[in-house]
Amino acid sequence: MPREYAGKTDRELVIEWLKEDLAFYKKNVGKFTEFNTLITEELIDTVMIRIRKLEEKERNVNYRRLSKLYN
C-alpha cells in the first residue's frame, strides 16, 4: 500500500480524489472530461455537495469512535 494511503479511511481517499477532480473542473469549465462529460457549473456544484456530505459522514464516524473511547 502506498504511503499516502496509510492510515486513511476509504472515505477520506474518495474525498481527496473528488477534491482533485474539483480543482480540475474549476480550471476547465466548458471543456470535456476524459469520459466526454461536459464540465459545467452544475457539475462543480454537485461535486462540492458530495464532498461536503462525505466530510460530514467522516466527522460523524470519527466522533462516534472517540465517544466510545471516552464513555
C-alpha positions in Angstrom: 0.0 0.0 0.0 1.4 3.4 -0.9 2.5 5.6 2.0 0.0 8.3 1.1 -2.9 5.9 1.7 -1.7 4.6 5.1 -4.0 5.4 8.0 -6.7 6.9 5.8 -10.2 5.6 5.5 -11.7 4.8 2.1 -14.0 7.8 2.6 -11.0 10.1 3.2 -9.4 8.8 0.0 -12.5 9.4 -2.0 -12.8 12.9 -0.6 -9.2 13.6 -1.7 -9.9 12.2 -5.2 -13.0 14.3 -5.6 -11.2 17.5 -4.4 -8.5 16.8 -7.1 -11.3 16.4 -9.7 -13.0 19.5 -8.5 -9.8 21.6 -8.9 -9.5 20.3 -12.5 -13.2 21.0 -13.2 -12.9 24.6 -11.9 -10.0 25.2 -14.4 -11.7 23.6 -17.3 -15.3 24.8 -17.3 -16.8 24.3 -20.8 -14.4 21.5 -21.7 -14.9 17.8 -21.6 -13.6 15.2 -19.1 -11.8 12.1 -20.3 -15.2 10.4 -20.2 -16.7 13.0 -22.5 -18.7 14.8 -19.8 -19.2 18.5 -20.2 -17.7 20.4 -17.3 -20.4 22.8 -16.1 -21.1 24.9 -13.0 -23.8 22.4 -12.2 -21.2 19.6 -12.2 -18.9 21.6 -10.0 -21.8 22.3 -7.5 -22.8 18.7 -7.4 -19.2 17.5 -6.7 -18.9 20.2 -3.9 -22.1 19.0 -2.3 -20.9 15.4 -2.5 -17.6 16.3 -0.8 -19.4 18.2 2.0 -21.7 15.2 2.6 -18.8 12.8 2.7 -16.8 15.1 5.0 -19.8 15.3 7.4 -20.2 11.5 7.4 -16.5 11.1 8.2 -16.7 13.6 11.1 -19.7 11.7 12.5 -17.9 8.4 12.3 -14.8 9.9 14.0 -17.0 11.4 16.7 -18.6 8.1 17.4 -15.2 6.4 17.6 -14.0 8.9 20.1 -17.1 8.9 22.2 -16.8 5.1 22.5 -13.2 5.5 23.8 -14.2 8.1 26.4 -17.5 6.7 27.6 
